Amino acid sequence: MANSPQAKKRARQNERRFAVNKARRSRIRTFLRKVEEAIASGDQSAAKDALRSAQPELMRGVTKGVVHKNTASRKISRLSARVKALAA
């Protein structure tokens, strides 16, 4: 348990930051799930739109430190390849 005032403050800040990060991570997952569902339905235009809206959300997660840059790039790359494959 935190004893010094600065350790107590740090604990409070960590709780708040954890809540914010958790919400942001959840929001990113929701956007990714929408892309996955659009791909599963086979509708390329819906999948493109979902991917277009998911990309900035993922990259915002990178700037906020929730997701690693390479992880976000990998996810976007793989999803866009799958959306592109729907045309064939």
ABEGO torsion letter per residue (X at the ends): XBABAAAAAAAAAAAAAAAAAAAAAAAAAAAAAAAAAAAAAGBAAAAAAAAAAAAAAAAAAAAAGABBAAAAAAAAAAAAAAAAAAAX
